[in-house]
Amino acid sequence: MSIYLIMVIMLFFLAAADLVVGVSNDAVNFLNAARGARAAKKWIIMTIASLGVFIGATFSSGMMEVARSGIFHPEQFVFSEIMVIYLAVMLTDIILLDTYNTLGLPTSTTVSIVFELLGAAVAIALLKIFNSPTETLNNLSGYINSDKALVIISGILLSVIIAFTVGALVQYLTRLFFTFKYDKKLNRYGALWGGLCISIITYFILIKGADGSSFMTREAKEWINSHTWLILGASFLAWSFISQIARWLFKANIPRMVILFGTFALAFAFAGNDLVNFIGVPLAGFKSYQVFAATPGADPHTFSMAFLAGKVQTETYLLLLAGLIMVVTLWFSKKATHVSKTELGIARHDSGDERFGSSSLSRAVVRAAMISGEFFHRIVPIRLRNKVNARFSRPVTASAAEEQSFDMIRASMNLTVASSLIAMATSLGLPLSTTYVIFMVSMGTTLADRAWGRESAVYRVTGVFTVIGGWFLTAIMAFTVSMLFAAIIFYGKVVAIALLFIFAILLFIKRFRTFNEKERIEKIRKEELEEDDILHICNSYTTHILDLVPEMYGKTIAALHNEDRKTLRSLTEQAEELLLETKNRKNSFTIRLPGLEEENLEYGHFYLQMLHYIREFSHSLNNLIAACHEHIDNNHCGTISAQHEELIDLHAKTKTIFSTVSNMIKEQDFEQKEPMKRAQQKLLDEIVEYQRKQIDRIKNNETSTRNTVLYMSILTGSKDMLIDVIRLLKVQSKFNPEMYGRKSSAATLKAKKLEKAD
């Protein structure tokens, strides 16, 4: 078996992986409108999207040219070089897209594949030029189709500005007309509005979904472009009539019809146009190998790839297989849901637990927007202002948990505006990224709907900037990494290919495990937030932390004495995660408080107090571990024997107190509360004695100043943890079911399980 056949097999393996990671990222484009508005049950939405993807996959044959000749001139390369380029591209693509999926950030698979092809082709072209006695850097333009990259960059800027502006304007006017109480308006004008939206989406299917398909002739495309208004007019009349009949006979929800039809259309167009991003390169590599193998006596180092410049029909069975993989990924990919949550979190109407933090840029933008708002507030007449505000007033829902991320009117406009912009750009031959258009339209409609209030605006704007920054970073990373991989494979040959392939697989597996673990933890936290038995939630989490903290504390003391930098670094990361978890848990529960039943409100108050003290001693532990890690990381000496013995004794007694408090909470038996308080006070006195001993040691020059500063910090952190754990015990002793005449936690859970079993 030749090395090139092995490379082809690897390309197909990578193609399957790329389909998985690619669909996981791109699914957000056509699923979020229906998901956010809860337009239908999940299985209905997924079935409609799956049909769109599977059917659209068979329309991709004509789109494969970009991988063969869209970015570089294939006649300038030989077979061995082309295979290096394609392998470098696929390795880069799965690593890059999986990185974005793990982070939960949407990006453009088109931008990634274009710049990966560009980077790998530039690398090989430069190596050819450097190894040639006759060529110079001026010859690089003969290898690369650089105009394509400039088109993509301009498309990014154009997409961001136009899509956001148009989305905001159209949604503002739509909301002014329909308001948030749109049922009466829909009864009167719903059929016309639905007909308009669906006719635009229908045109989008024709112009974008079928663009590049094998059966669409140039004459047919020209006819569609030259009869735009005829198609739109006929479509509008037909769909308005159908919508009205459906409304009369079946009480059909017009916005739901628009959303589901739009979901199918975008899924169809996605598969028809973006499938090339995932399998175009492997298919081009496979075709190259077929032609090379069919040529007797061909030399891989001289065999020209000029034939790639022509059109090649892709086998239907390969397209169907790719479509099937995409559909399966759509149903089972957890990372697709993770990416989807990012956009829905930024676009949702209510404030709450925010994923993104604050940045100086987002704060400046929000302040500027507030100043502009105050200016218009002064110049707009009060009467007009009140009327407009009334149109944007949202009805209060019964339960925040049951609320949609946004209503169906906004979801419909997200799909309609995005479809119209993409179709218009395609018909005019303008560069426009579908991912960027759909995301920015969603952000524009969110802004117009006043979903970003003062409680959430700065965090949502940070999220938008993060996603947009990620788009530009996609191009930079794709180009750089692909160029590096191509150079490594060019020089390293078989060994480099094997090592890079193994590296990609191991990285993929590691991220998969890490992601699943985070998902498991998030699922547990979510279930706890949905749990009605606040007492059970509190006790379970509190005892978990009380068992974890002494364990980390003991490992830190041992690692400090042994100067174990690696363990301290790991403990630092663990402590930071613990601190972040306690913060998120406290914020999430605070948000949930208004939705608690009356009988749980008092328990909720106590739980917040518990979380406060847990966060306090988690903070003390984090500072203590960070100080130890910094000390050893700076190559300072660890603790001396006397200090280590004192810390071991301190840890043993601290662990006993934490363990006893944990058992008291588990058993709900607080008879030992007073003895625990006395044990804590005795240990606090011992800490003071340790501090005095350290002062004596530094006077006798037994330890350095830095050692003393660190040791005192450890003692202070230990003291703070002991104080907070007893405060927590005091709160917990008041936090019991007998206070309000309720069942114990165990009894409540048992009763609930019996109810579910019945």
N, C-alpha and C positions, 0 to 999 in steps of 0.2 A: 504494500500500500504506500503510495507516494505521499510526501509531505503536503502536497497541494490538495489531495483528496481528503486528508485529515483536516486541513483548514476549511474545506467546504462543509464537512460534517460539523465542525465547530461553529461555523457560521449559522447553520440551521439550528443547532442547539441554542446559540445566542439569540437567534430570531424568536424562538419560542419564549425565552426569558424576557426579551425586549417587548414582545406583545403583552406580557403580563404587567411589566412595570409601566409600559406606555399607556395601556388602557386604564390602569390604576390612577394615572395622573390626568388623563384626558376625559375620564368619565364625568368629572365635575362640570364640564362644559354643557352637557346635555341632560344631566340628572338634577342639578341643583334647583332649578325653577320649580319642578314638580315636587321635589323633596321639601324644599323650604315652605311651600304653600300647602303641603300635604294634600295635593290635588286628588290623590287616590291612595288606595292601599299600596303598600310597598311592592307586593308581587305584581300588581297591575302595572305600576310604573316601570319595574324592571323588565317585565315581559314586552311592553311596547318598545322600550329602549333596545332590548335584545333583538327584536324583529328588525328595527332600523339598522342596527350594527351588522347583523347577518346578511340582510339584503344589500346593504351598502358595500359590503366587502367584495361582492361580485362585480362591482362597478369600478374597481380600482386599477384594472389592467393598464389603462392608458396613462396612469400617473407615475409609472415606474421610471420614467426617463430621468428624473432628478438625481437618482442614485447612480446613473450611468454616465450622463453627460451634462447635467445641469450645473455642476459646480466646477468641474475641471474638463480639460480637453483630453478624452481617453486615447486619442491617437498618439499623444506624446508619451504614453506609458506602455510598458511591456507587461506580460502576464504576471510575472513574479512580483512586480511593484504594485499592480492593482490588487492582488490578494493581500499584500501587506497593508495597503490603505483600508480595504474593507474590514479586515480583522481588527485593526486599530480602532476603526469607527464603532464597530459593534461592542467591543469591550468597553469603550468609553461611554457609549450610550446607556448600557444597562447600569453601570456604576453611577452615572450622573442622574438619571431619572429615578433610580432607587433612592439616591440621596434626597432628592426633592420629595419623594413619597414619604420617606421616613420623617422628614421635617414637616410634612403636611402642607407643602407649598405647591400651588399649581404653576406650571411653566409650559412653554411651547415646545412640543416635540419636533415641530418643523424647524424652529431655530436651532435646536440641539443637533439634529441630523445634518443640517446645512453647514454649520460651523465645524462639526466633527469631520465631515468630508473635506471642508476647506483646510482645516488644520493638518489632517493626515496627508492630503495632496501637496500642500505647501512643504511639509517636511521632506517627502520623497523627492519633490522637484528641487529643493535646495540641495539635498544630498547628491542628486544627479549633476546639478550645476557645479558643485564643489569638486566632484570627481571627474569633471570634463575639462580638458585643456582648452577647449574652444568657446565654451559658454560662460556668460557672466550673469550677474543678478538682473541685468536688463532683460534677459530671456525668460524670467519668471512669468511674465504676463502671457507668454505663449503656452504655459502649462495650466494656468488658473483662469477661470471665468469669474473675475473679481466683481463684476457688475451685480451678480446674484447676491453677494454678501451685502452690498450697499443697498440693494432693494429691500432686503430683510430688515436692516437697521432703520431705514426710513419707514418701513411698515410698522415697526414698533412704536416710533414716535407718533405716526399718523393715527394708529389704532388708539393709543392712550388718549390723545387730545379729542379726536372726533367722537369716539364712542362715549366717552364720559360726558361730553357736552350735550350731544344729541339725546343720550339716555336721560339725563337730568331734565332737559327741556320738555321732552315728550311726556315723561312721567309727571312732571309738574302740571302740565295742561290736562292730562288724563285725570289726575287726582282732583283738580279743580272742578272738573265736570262730574265725576262719579262720587267723590268724597269716600270716606271709609264705610259709610252706610249706603252701599250701592245697589241694594236689592230692587228698590223702586225704579231706579234709572235703568237697570238691566231689563226689567219688564217692558220698558218702553223702547229702549234703544239697543238692547243686548244683541239682537239678531244682526243689526247693521254693524255694530262694533265687532262682533265675532266674525262676520263675513269679511270685514276689512283686514282683521288680523290674520285669519286663516288664508286669505287670498295672497297676502304678502309672503306668508310661510310657504305656500304652494309654489310661488314664483322662485323662492329661495331653493326649493328642492330641484326645480328644473335647471336653474342657472348654476347652482353650486354642487348639488348632490350628484348630478349627472355629468358635471364638467370633467373631462378626461376619461370618461368611460369608453369602452371599446365600441359600443353601438352608436354613440353620438357622432354623426358626421359633422364636418365643418359647416355644411349648408344648414343643417338643423340648428346648430348653435347661432349662426348668423340670423336665422329666421326668428329665434327666440329673442335675440338682442334687438332686432328691428321691430318687433311686435310686442314690446313690453307692455304698453298701455292697453292693448287689446287683451292680452293674457290676464292682466290685473283686473280689467273691467269685467270680463266674462267670469272670472273666478269670483270676484266680489258679488256679482248677482247670484251666481250659483250657490255659494256658501252662505250668503244672507238668507236665501230661500230655505236651504237645508237647516240652518240654525233656527229659523222661526218655526218651521214644522216640528223640529225636535223639542223646541220650547213648549209648543202647544200640546203635542201629543204625549211627550215623555217627561215634561217638567225638567228638561235638560239644563244643566249648569253650563252656561256659555263659556265663562272663563276656564272651567275645567276642560271643556272641549279644546279650547285654544292651547292650553298647557300641554295636554297629552299629544295633540297633533304636532305641536312645536317640538316636543321631546323626541318624537319619532323622526321628524325632519332633521334635527341637529345630529341625532345618532346616525342617521342614514348618511348625511354629508360627512360626518367625522370618519366613518369607516371607508367611504368612497375616496376621500382625499388624504387622510392621515395614515392609512394602512401602509403607504409607501415609506413612511418614517420608520416602520418597524421591520418590514420584510423586503423593502426595495433593495437594500444593500446585499443581504444574503442571496436574493434571487439573481442580482447582477453578478455576484461571485460564482454562483452555480452555473449561470449561462456562460461565463468566461471559461470555466473549467470544461464545460461540454464542448465548446468550440476548440479549445486547446487540445483536449484529449482526442478529438475527432480528426486532428491534423497530424498525419504521420511524420515522425521525425522532428516535431516542433520543439524548439528550445525555449524554456520559460523565460530566459533572460533576453531573448530577442523577439519573441512572438508579440506582434503589435495588437493593441486593443481597439483599433480603429472601428471595428464592427459595432462597438457599444454605442456609437453615435447614432445608429439607426434605431427604428422602432422594433420592439420585440413583444410579441403577444405572450402574456403570462397564462399558464395553464389554470383552468377554472378550478380544478381540484385543490390546488395550492391556495387559491383565494378562499374557497369554502373552508378549508382546514384552518386558515388564519382567522376567518370569521368565527368559527366554532371556539377557538381558543379565547378570542376576545369576549365572547358571550359568557363562557365559563368564568373568566376573570371578573367580569362585570358582577356576577352573582356572588362570588365567594371572596373577592379581595377585600381584606380589612383596611388595607392602605388606601383604597379608593374612597372608603368612607372617611378615613382620616383626612385626606386632602379636601373632601367635600365639606367637612366641618369647619375648615378654615374660612372659606368664602361665606358659608352660612352664618358663622360667628360674626364676621364683619358686617354682613348685610342685615342681620336680624333687627327687628324693630324695638325690642325691649333691651334695657341695660341689664347688666348682671356680671357674672364671672367672665372676665375678658382674658383672651389668650395672650394678646400682645401687651407690652408695657408702654411706657411713655418715652418719648425722645424729644430732644431740643427742637428738631425740625417740625415734628407734629405739633408741639406746643406753640411754636411760632405761627404755624398755619392756622391753628384753631383761634389764636388771639386775633390774627388778621381778619379771619372770618367774622369773629364777634364784633370787631370794630366796624367792619363793613355793614354788618347787620344793624348795629346801633345807628349808623348814618341813615340807612333806608328807613329805619323805624321812625326817625325824626321827620323825614320828608314825605312819607306816605300818609295820606289822611287817615285819621283814626277810624272812621266809618269803613273805609275800604280795607284797612288792616284787620279789623274785627271780622269782616265778612270772609276774608281769605283764611284767617285763623280758624274760623268755624268750619270751613271746608276741610281743613287738615286735622280736625279734632278726632281722635280715635276713641271708640267706645271701650270701656273697661271690661275686660273678660273676667269670667268667674274664677278661673284658675290660671296662673302664669304657666303652670306645667303643661296645660292643654293648648297653649297658644302657639300659633304658627310662627315661623321665623319672619314671614311676611305674608300678606294676603294674596289672593289669586289675581287681583287686578295688577299688582306689581309683577308677579310672576309672568303673567301674560305679556306685559310690556317688555320684560327682559328678553323673552323669546322673540317677540315681534320686531323690536328695534334691532336686536342683534342680527336677525335674519335679513332684514331690509338693508342694513349697512353692508353685510357680507355679500349679499346678492348684487348690490349696486357696485361695490368695488370690483367684484369678479367680472361683471359685464363691461366695466370701463377699463379693465386690465390694471387696476391700481393694486399696489402691495398692501395687504391687510391680513394680519394674523387672526384666525378665528378665536383662539384662546384669549388673546388680548382684548378683542372686541367684546366677547361675551362677559369677561370679568369686568371690564371698565363700564359697560352698559349697566351691569348689576350695581356697580358702585355709584354711578350717576343716578339711577332710580332710587337708590337708598338715600342719597343726599336730598333729592327732591322730595322724598316722602318724610323728611325730617326725622329719620331714624337715628341720626347721630345727635343726641342731646348733649348737654354739658356734662352729664355723668359718664358718657362713653366716647365722646368725639375724639379726644386725644389718643385713646387706645385704638380706635378703629382707623384713624388716619395713619397711625404707626403701622398697622397691619397692611394698609394699602401700599404704603411706601416700601414695606418689606417685600411684598409680592412683586412690585414693579422693579425694585432693585434686584430681586432674584432673576427676573427676566434678562436683564443686561448681564448679570453674572453667569447666566446659562451660556450665553454666546462666548464670553471670555474663557470660562472653564472648558467648554466643549472644544474650542479651538486649541487651547494650550495642552490639555491632557491628551487629546487625539494626536497632536503633533509629537508629544513626548513618547507615546506608545508606539507610533509609527517608526520613530527613530530607533527605539529599543529593539523592536522586532527586526528592523532592517539590518542592524548590526548583530543582534543576538541569535537570530535565526530560530532553530527548533527549541533551544533552551529557553530563550526569551518568550516564545509563544507559550510553552508549557507553564512557565512561572507566572506569566500574566493571567493565563486562563485559571490556574489554581488560585491566584490572588483574588480574582473576580468572584469565583465561587465561594471562597472562604469569607470574603467581605459580605457577600449576599446572605450567606447563612448566619453570620454573626448579627447582621442588622435584623434579619428575620426573627431571631431569638430575642434580641433586645426589644424589638417592637412588640412582639407578643407578650413579653413580660410587662411592659408598660401598659399595654391594653388590658392585661389581666388585673393589674392594680387599679386602673381607671374604672374597669367594670365593677370591681369590689366597691370602690368609692361611690360610684353612681348608684349601686344597689343600696348602699347605706343611706344615701340621700333620699332614696325613695322609700326606705323602711319607715314604718310608722312608730315602731318601738324605739323611742329616743334613748331609753335607759340601756337597751341592748347595744345600740350603736356606741354610746359613750363608754360603757364598761369594756367592750371588746377593744376599742381603739386605745383607750387609756392603758389597759394592762399590756397591750402589745408594745407600747412605747416604754412603759416602765421596765419591761424585760429587755428591750433593745438597748436603751441608754447605758446601763451598767456594763453590758457586753462590749460596746464600742469604747467606753471609758477605760476598761481593763486592757483592751488591745492597744489603745493609744499609749498607756503607761509602759507596756512591754516594748512597743516599737520605738518609743523615745529612748529608753535605756539601751536598746540594741542598735540604735541609729539606723533603723529599718526605713529607709526613705520610701520604698515602694508601698509598704503597708500604710504608712502615714498618708501618702498621696491618695490611696484607695479610700481610707477612712475619711479624708477631707471631702472627697466627692460624695461619699455616702451621707456625711453630715449635712452637706449643702442640699442634697436631695430631700433629706428628712425635714430640714428647715422650710424648704419650698413646699413640701407636702402639707406641713402643718398650717402654713399660710393659706394655701389653696383650700384646705378643708375648712378653715375658719371662715374664709370669704364665701365659699359655696354654701355653708350652713346659714350664714347671715342672710344671704339672698333668699334662702328657702324659708326663713322664719315667717314671712307674711302668709305663706300657704299652709302653715301648720294648723291642725285642728286645735280647738280651744283647750282641750285637755292636755295637749302636748306643749303648749306655750311656756308653762313654768319649767318643764323639763328642758326645753330649748334654751331658756335663760341660763340654767345651770350648766348645760353642755357648753355654751359659749365661754363661761368662766373656766371650765376645765380645759378647753382648747387654748385659752389665754395662757394658763400656767404651763401646759405642755409645750407651747411655743416658746415660753420664756426659758425653760431649762434645755430645750433643744437649741436655742440661741446660745446659751452658755456653753453647751457641749461643742457647738460648731466653732465658737471663738477659741475654745481650749485646744481643739484638734488642729485648727488652722495655725495657731501660734506654735505648736509642736512641730508641725510640718515645715513651717517657714524656718524654724530654728535649725532643723536637721538639713533642710534643703540648702541652707547657707553654709553647710559644712562645719557647723559648730558642734561641740561635744555634747553627748547625751547627759543624762543624770548620773551623778556619782552614786556610790553604793548606799550611803546613808539616806540620800533623797529617795532612791528607788525603794528602799525598805519602808520608808514613811508612806510613800504613795501606794505601795502594795497593801499596807495596813489600812490606809484611807479607802482604797477601792473595795476591800473586803467588807468593811463596815458600811460603806455607801451601798454596796450591792445588797447587803442584808436589809437595810432600810427600804430600798426600792422594791425588793422581793416581797417583804412583809406587807408593804402598802398594796402591792399588786394582788397578793392573796386575799387581803381584806376586802378589796373591791370585787374580786371574783366571787367570794363567799358572801358578800354584803354583810359582813360582820365587823363592826367598828369598835369592839370592846377594847382593843389594844391601841386605840388612838392616843390616849394619854401617855402610855409607855413609849410609843413611837416618838412623841414630841420630846420626851425626856432624852431618848437615845439620840435624837437629832441634835439637841442642845449640847449634849456631852461631846458629840463628834465635832460640833462647831468650835467648842472650847479646845479640842485637840488640834484643830486646824490653826487656831491662834498660837498654840504652843509650837507647831511646826514652823510657823512664820518667825517666831522668836529664835528658834534654832538656826534658821537660815540666816538671820541677821548676824548671829554669832559666827557662822561659817564664813560669811563674807568679811567680817572683821579680822578673822584669822587667815584670810587669803586662801581658804580651802576651795572656793568657787569663784568663777569670774562674774563680772557685772551682768553679762548677757544671760548666763545661767541663772542668776538670781532673779532677773526680770521674768524669765520664763517660768521658773518655779513658783514665784509669787502669783503669776497669772493663773497657773494650774490650781493653786490653792483657792484663789478668789473664785474661779469658775466652779470649783467643787462646792464651795460654800454657797454660791448662788443656786446651784442645782438642789442642794439639800433644803434650802429655804423654800424654794418653789414646790418641791414635792410634798412638803408638809402642808403648804397652803392648798395644794390640790387635794390632799387628804381631807382637810377641813370642809372644802366644798363638797367632796364626794360623800362625806358622812351625812350631809343634809340632803343629798340627792338620792332618795330612796323611794320605793313605790308606796311604802306605808304613809308617806306624807299626804298623798292625794287619794288613798284608798284604792290603788290600782293593783293589778296582779304583778307578780314578779316578772322579771325579764324572761326567765326560762319558761314560766307558765304561759306568758303571752305568746311566745314563739311556738310552743307546743300546740296551743289553741289554734293559731293561724295555720299550722301545718295540717291539723285535722280538718279545718274548714276547706283548705285546698283539696285534700284527699276526697272529701265529700262531693 
